[in-house]
C-alpha cells in the first residue's frame, strides 16, 4: 500500500462526516428505556414526514430531541419542516428530502440519491438537498460527485458550515490535504465552537503535515467543546501528550 492510500485510510478512520439529517450507527438500546422511546420517536417522525403528515412528524421530532443522541438529527428534521412552513420549500420537496433521509438510514443509497435529486429538480436552490446527496455519493466513494454537490450547496449558501466540513472530508479522502484544511478552517471561522471541524483539521495537521503541535492543539480544542474521542485516541497512540488528570481509557 502506497503512502497516499495509507493517508486516505487514516482519514477514513478519523474524519467526522456531517450531513443535514444524520444517518448514523444506532446506539445500543434496551427495550423500554428512554433511549428506545427516543429512537422510536425519531423514526416515527420520519415515517410521518415521508407521508406528508408534517404536524405529527414535528411532534415526534420534538420528542426525539430530548435525547442528546438524536437531538441533532431531530433538530435538522425540524428545520426542514420550518423551511416548508416559511414557504422556502414546497411540501413535495420536503417529502422527497425525508424519503432520501429514510433511505440513507436503511442503507438504500441509490434510492436516497434518486429522492434527493427529485428534491433538487423541484427546487434547484435547496442547499440541504445538495449536501445530503453529496453525503450519499460519499457513501458510494464517488468523491468527485460528492465534492460537486457540496460545492453547489456552498454556492447557494456561503455560510453552510456542514458543507464546508463535508467537502473537506472528501478532499482528505482523495489525498488533497491543502484544500481540506482550507475548508475546515472556513468552517471554524463560521462556527468557532465546531468540534467536528477542529477534530478533522487536527488529524490532517498530524497525519499529512506532520505538525503535531498544531494538530494536538486542534484536537484539544475539540475536546474542550465536547468532542474528546479523537483527542483521547491520539493520546493513546502517542501522537499527543496526555494532560494531567485526563482519563483516556473510556
Buried (B, 14 or more C-beta within 10 A) or exposed (E): EEEEEEBBEBBEEBBBBBBBBBBEEEEEBEEEEEBBBBBBBBBBBBBBBBEEBBEBBBBBBBBBBEBEBBBBBBBBBBBBBEBBEEEBBBEBBBBBBBBBBBBBBEEBBEBBBBBBBBBBEBBEEBBBBBBBBBBBBBBEEBBEBBBBBBBBBBEBBEEBBBBBBBBBBBBBBBBBBEBBBBBBBBBBEBBEEBBBBBBBBBBBBBBBEEBBEBBBBBBBBBBEBEBBBBBBBBBEEEBBEBEEEEEEEE
